[in-house]
Amino acid sequence: MGHTLLLTQVKDHTSRRYYDYESATLMVEALISFYEARLKSLNPSQSHINYHIDDLNKFIDNHTDMSCYVYDDSIRAYRPHDKAWIKQTIYRTLKKQTK
């Protein structure tokens, strides 16, 4: 997968952000890092934090808006993807890492 843009909005329109990645895989890794950093900030006294993919999915769902655009060479354009696609891509990426 090609160049990827991630668009997020946590609450109101002032929380809108976009992030730029060389691939969807790098976007997934960044989202996981964002979530883990959030967990660490909420639990500063814990040296080791465990979570389940359902927790990560809730983190995504709690955003008012989250979507991404992945460049597709075959059409020379960006394809839009929603939260469900992002969560599926995270799941596939994590599954590959466990093998």
N, C-alpha and C positions, 0 to 999 in steps of 0.2 A: 504494500500500500504506500501511496505517495505522501507528499507534503500534507500536513494536517493542521487545521485551525480549530481550536476549541473555544466555544463561546459559553460563558457562564453568567448567571445572575443568581445571587444568593437570596436576596429579599427584594428590595425596591430597585428602581432603575439606576440609582447611584452606585449599586454594587456590581454593575455589568463590567465584565472583563473579557479579554480575549487573549489566547495564548497560541504561540506559533511553534510547531514541531516538524521535524524532518520526516516523521512517519507516525502512523497510528499507534505503533508499538511504543514509541517514545511518549506519546500522549498518555497512554495507559499507565506507563511507569510513573509519569508525573502526577497523574490523578491519585495513584496509590500513595505516592510520597506526600501529596497534599493531605490525604486522609490520615496517614500515620502521624504527620506533624500536628494535625488537629487533635488527635488522640493524646499525643505527648503533652500538648499545651493544656488539655483538660485534666491530665493525670501526671503532673510534674514529679511526684514523689515515686512513681513506679519506674523501675529500670527496664522492665520487660512488659510489653503490652501485646495481648492476644486479641484477635478479632476474627469474625467469620465473614465470608463474602456477603452474607445477608446484611451485615452491618455496613459494609462498603456500599451496597446497593441503596440502603436507606439514606446514606450520606448524599448520594447522587439524587435520589428522589426528593430530598429536602431542599434542593435548589429550586427556586422558582422556575428557572430555565437553564437547560444545559443541552447543547447540541454541538456537532462538529461537522466539518467539511473536509473531505479527503479527496485529494487530487487524483483523477483517473486519467491516465495517459491515453486510453482508448477513445475517450470522448473529448480530451483536451479541456476538461472542466472539472470543477469541484462537485462531488456528490454529497448531498446533505444526509446527515444521520442524526437520529434522535437518542434520547436517554436509553431506550431499550437496546439499541445497537451498541451503544457505549458499554452497557453492562454485559452484553454478550461477548464483546471483544475483550473486556477485562477477564471474564470467566475463561475464555479460550487461552488467553495469554498466561494466566495463572496455572491452568491445567498443563500447558506445555512446560512450565517451569518445574512442575513436580515430577516430570518424567526423567 
